[in-house]
Amino acid sequence: MILMYELMYEIYEERHEGEIKMKSISDLTGRMYENEDVVFFRNHVQAAYYHSWGCELVDLFVDNNMKWVFVFWKADHIKHRDRWGAKSKGEKDE
């Protein structure tokens, strides 16, 4: 296992059955997750709606451009993406 640091969260590289899996550990929540199991939002309004709909915030970190990145489970995103898409533009820009 190789340990690397990237901004505010740790990334682990794990070899499993000849396949390399990237796992991140949130400094904020302590949750370990694979990047393929989550979605990354930079839109704080969208993240707030997802949170208000009961979606679990898996991680929150700052990217290389000094922007907040909100991380949610992909399953929650699939469940609510149509709901987010149905919001009027005015609601999304509030």
C-alpha positions in Angstrom: 0.0 0.0 0.0 1.4 3.4 -1.0 0.4 6.5 1.0 0.1 9.9 -0.7 -1.2 13.2 0.5 -3.2 15.5 -1.8 -4.5 18.8 -0.4 -6.8 18.2 2.6 -7.4 14.5 2.2 -5.4 11.3 2.0 -5.4 9.0 -1.0 -4.5 5.3 -0.7 -3.4 3.3 -3.7 -4.4 -0.3 -3.2 -3.6 -3.3 -5.4 -6.4 -5.8 -5.5 -6.4 -8.8 -7.9 -4.0 -7.0 -10.3 -6.2 -3.9 -10.3 -5.3 -0.6 -8.7 -8.0 1.1 -6.7 -7.8 4.6 -5.4 -9.2 5.1 -2.0 -9.6 8.4 -0.3 -9.9 9.1 3.4 -11.8 12.3 4.4 -10.1 14.5 7.0 -13.5 15.9 7.8 -15.6 12.8 8.2 -13.0 10.0 8.5 -14.9 8.0 5.8 -12.9 5.9 3.3 -14.3 5.9 -0.2 -13.3 4.9 -3.7 -13.5 7.8 -6.2 -15.6 5.7 -8.6 -18.3 5.4 -5.9 -18.8 9.1 -5.4 -19.5 12.4 -7.3 -17.7 15.7 -6.8 -19.7 19.0 -6.8 -18.2 22.5 -6.8 -21.7 24.1 -6.8 -22.4 25.0 -3.2 -26.1 25.5 -3.9 -26.5 22.0 -5.4 -24.6 20.5 -2.5 -26.9 22.3 -0.1 -30.0 20.9 -1.8 -28.5 17.4 -1.8 -27.8 17.7 1.9 -31.3 19.0 2.6 -32.7 16.0 0.7 -30.9 13.6 3.1 -27.8 12.8 1.1 -24.7 12.1 3.1 -21.8 14.5 2.7 -18.9 12.0 2.4 -16.1 14.6 2.1 -15.4 18.3 1.7 -12.0 19.6 0.5 -10.4 22.5 -1.4 -9.1 21.8 -4.9 -6.0 23.2 -6.6 -8.0 26.3 -7.7 -9.0 27.0 -4.1 -12.6 26.0 -4.7 -14.6 23.9 -2.3 -15.4 20.4 -3.5 -18.4 18.6 -2.0 -18.4 14.8 -2.2 -21.6 12.7 -2.2 -22.3 9.0 -2.8 -23.0 8.3 -6.4 -26.1 6.3 -5.4 -27.6 9.5 -3.8 -26.7 11.5 -6.9 -28.5 9.0 -9.1 -31.5 9.1 -6.8 -31.7 13.0 -6.8 -30.2 14.2 -10.1 -33.6 14.4 -11.8 -34.9 16.4 -8.8 -32.0 18.8 -9.1 -32.5 19.0 -12.9 -36.1 19.9 -12.4 -35.3 23.0 -10.3 -35.8 26.3 -12.0 -32.7 28.2 -13.0 -33.6 30.9 -10.5 -33.6 28.4 -7.6 -30.2 27.0 -8.7 -28.6 30.5 -8.7 -29.8 31.6 -5.3 
